[in-house]
Amino acid sequence: YDECHHAKGNKTIKFIRDLKELRTVFMLCITATPKCSNFHNTKKLWELFDAAKKEGNKLILQPIYSVGVEALENNKILAHAEFANPSSQITEKDIRIACNLGEDTPLVNEKKELLPCVKDFLANNKDRLAKTYETFKNNLKFRKTIIFTINIAECENLFSLFNDRLTYDNLNIRVGCAHSKRKDAQKVLKQFQDGELDVLINVNMATTGYNAPKTNTVII
C-alpha cells in the first residue's frame, strides 16, 4: 500500500481492518510522511498499521521496517533522484475581496483554508484570470506548464480563457483541463505526460504520485 498515510477515510480503514482479520494476507505499507496535520489522525494512522507504542503518556512511532532513501538508491531499489533547483516568481495581484461577512470576519477557516465565498470570488475574478494568462504568456520559453486552481469553477474559467486568448494571440499551445467532475480527466493527465499537451490546468489532480518530469513551470 503506497502512500499509506492517506488511509484516513472510514471505508479505507474498514477495508484494512478486515484484511488484518483474515491473517492470511501480508500487506506492505509504505510512506515517507508518517504523520498527519493533527495528533488525532496521526494516532489513528499509527494504530491502524501497528506502528505505535506507548512510553508513559507518549505515543511513539515504531515502524515495522524503516530505511532511508540513500540506502534504497544504493541497493538499486529506487532510481537516483535528481532534484531540480527551481526559481520562484511572485506575481502580485491588486484584487480587493468583498465577501459581505463583516470587517472582523477572517477570510480563512481554522485550518487556514480559504472560505468558500472567497474561493468563488477569486474563481470568477476576470482580472485575476487574465493575470494568470499574461504570466504564462510572458514566460513562453518555459512552455510545459502545470496550473493549479482553487476550485472547479476557476479551472473551467481559466481553461475557457486560455483557449480564447491563445486563439486570439495566434499561439499554437495545446491546453487540457482536469478535475474530479470531468470524465476525461485521467486521459488529459496522460496526454500531458506524453507531451500531447503543453498546459495542464487542474484541481487537485496533478498531485501525489503524478509524474511529469518535463514540466518547466508551475503556476499556483
C-alpha positions in Angstrom: 0.0 0.0 0.0 2.0 3.0 -1.3 1.4 6.5 0.3 -0.4 4.7 3.2 -0.6 8.0 5.2 -3.7 8.7 3.0 -5.6 5.8 4.8 -7.8 8.1 6.9 -11.3 7.5 5.3 -13.7 5.3 7.1 -14.1 2.9 4.1 -10.4 2.5 3.7 -9.9 1.9 7.4 -12.6 -0.7 7.5 -11.1 -2.5 4.4 -7.6 -2.6 6.0 -9.0 -3.9 9.3 -11.0 -6.6 7.5 -7.8 -7.7 5.7 -5.9 -7.8 9.0 -8.6 -10.1 10.5 -8.0 -12.6 7.7 -4.5 -13.3 8.9 -3.6 -14.8 5.6 -2.8 -11.6 3.8 0.6 -9.8 4.0 0.3 -6.0 3.4 3.4 -3.9 2.9 2.5 -0.3 3.7 4.9 2.5 2.6 5.1 6.2 3.3 7.7 8.9 3.5 5.4 11.1 5.6 4.0 9.0 8.5 2.4 12.0 10.2 -0.9 13.9 9.7 -1.7 17.5 10.3 -3.1 16.7 13.8 -2.4 14.3 16.6 -5.8 12.6 16.4 -5.3 11.5 12.8 -1.7 10.6 13.4 -2.6 8.3 16.3 -5.4 6.6 14.3 -3.0 6.1 11.4 -0.2 4.6 13.5 -2.5 2.3 15.4 -4.1 1.1 12.2 -0.8 -0.1 10.9 0.5 -1.4 14.2 3.2 1.2 14.1 2.7 2.8 17.6 3.9 2.0 21.1 3.3 3.8 24.3 6.1 5.1 26.6 4.3 6.6 29.6 1.8 9.1 28.3 3.6 9.4 25.0 2.8 7.7 21.7 5.9 6.8 19.8 6.2 5.8 16.2 7.6 2.4 15.8 7.5 1.3 12.2 7.9 -2.4 11.4 10.7 -1.6 9.0 12.4 1.7 8.3 15.0 2.6 5.7 16.5 5.8 4.3 16.3 6.9 0.6 20.1 6.8 0.2 20.1 3.1 1.2 17.3 2.3 -1.2 19.2 4.1 -4.0 22.5 2.2 -3.1 20.7 -1.1 -3.3 19.1 0.0 -6.6 15.6 -0.4 -5.2 15.0 3.3 -6.1 16.4 5.2 -9.1 18.7 8.0 -8.1 16.7 11.2 -7.8 17.9 14.3 -9.4 16.1 17.3 -7.9 15.6 20.5 -9.8 16.6 23.8 -8.4 13.6 25.9 -9.4 13.4 29.7 -9.3 10.3 31.3 -8.0 8.4 34.4 -9.1 5.7 36.1 -7.2 3.1 38.0 -9.2 1.1 40.5 -7.2 -2.5 41.0 -8.0 -4.2 44.1 -6.6 -7.6 42.5 -6.0 -9.9 43.5 -3.2 -12.1 40.8 -1.8 -15.6 41.6 -0.6 -17.5 38.7 0.9 -20.2 40.6 2.8 -19.1 38.9 6.0 -18.3 42.0 8.0 -15.0 43.8 8.7 -13.9 41.5 11.5 -14.6 38.2 9.8 -11.4 36.3 8.7 -11.0 35.1 5.1 -9.8 31.7 6.2 -11.2 29.0 8.5 -9.4 27.3 11.4 -7.5 25.1 9.1 -6.1 28.2 7.3 -8.2 27.3 4.2 -9.9 30.0 2.2 -13.6 30.3 2.9 -15.9 29.1 0.0 -17.1 32.6 -0.7 -13.5 33.8 -1.1 -12.8 30.9 -3.5 -15.9 31.7 -5.5 -14.9 35.3 -5.7 -11.4 34.6 -6.9 -12.5 31.9 -9.3 -14.7 34.4 -11.1 -12.5 37.4 -10.9 -11.7 38.4 -14.6 -8.7 40.5 -13.7 -7.1 37.6 -11.7 -7.8 35.1 -14.5 -6.3 37.4 -17.1 -3.2 38.0 -15.0 -2.6 34.2 -14.8 -2.8 34.0 -18.6 -0.4 37.0 -19.0 2.0 35.4 -16.6 2.1 32.3 -18.7 2.3 34.2 -22.0 5.2 36.3 -20.7 7.1 33.1 -20.0 6.5 31.1 -23.2 10.1 29.9 -23.2 9.0 27.7 -20.3 6.3 26.2 -22.4 5.4 23.0 -20.5 3.2 24.3 -17.6 1.0 22.9 -14.9 -1.5 25.3 -13.3 -3.2 24.6 -10.0 -6.5 26.3 -9.4 -8.6 26.7 -6.2 -11.8 25.0 -7.4 -13.6 23.6 -10.4 -15.1 27.0 -11.3 -11.7 28.6 -11.6 -10.3 25.6 -13.5 -13.1 25.8 -16.1 -13.0 29.6 -16.4 -9.2 29.5 -16.9 -9.4 26.7 -19.4 -12.0 28.7 -21.4 -10.0 31.9 -21.2 -6.8 30.2 -22.3 -8.4 28.8 -25.3 -10.0 32.1 -26.3 -6.8 34.2 -25.8 -4.5 31.7 -27.4 -6.6 31.7 -30.5 -6.7 35.5 -30.5 -3.0 35.7 -30.0 -2.5 33.1 -32.7 -0.4 30.8 -30.4 -0.2 27.1 -31.1 -0.4 26.0 -27.5 -2.3 22.8 -26.5 -4.3 23.1 -23.3 -6.0 20.5 -21.1 -8.4 20.7 -18.2 -8.6 18.1 -15.4 -10.8 17.9 -12.3 -12.9 15.4 -10.5 -16.1 16.1 -12.5 -14.5 15.7 -15.9 -14.9 12.2 -17.3 -11.7 12.6 -19.4 -9.5 13.8 -16.5 -7.3 10.8 -16.5 -6.9 10.9 -20.3 -5.9 14.6 -20.0 -3.3 13.8 -17.3 -1.8 11.1 -19.6 -1.8 13.4 -22.6 0.2 16.0 -20.6 2.7 13.3 -19.5 3.1 12.1 -23.1 3.8 15.5 -24.5 0.5 15.9 -26.3 -0.5 18.9 -24.2 1.6 22.0 -23.3 -0.5 23.3 -20.4 -2.4 21.3 -17.8 -5.0 23.3 -15.8 -6.2 21.2 -12.8 -7.8 21.0 -9.4 -6.1 18.5 -7.0 -5.3 16.1 -9.9 -1.6 16.5 -10.7 -0.6 15.8 -7.0 0.9 12.9 -5.1 2.1 10.2 -7.5 1.7 12.2 -10.7 5.0 12.2 -12.7 5.6 14.8 -15.4 9.4 15.4 -15.3 9.5 17.5 -18.4 7.4 20.2 -16.7 9.1 23.6 -16.9 6.7 25.9 -15.0 4.2 25.5 -12.2 1.7 28.3 -11.5 -0.1 28.1 -8.2 
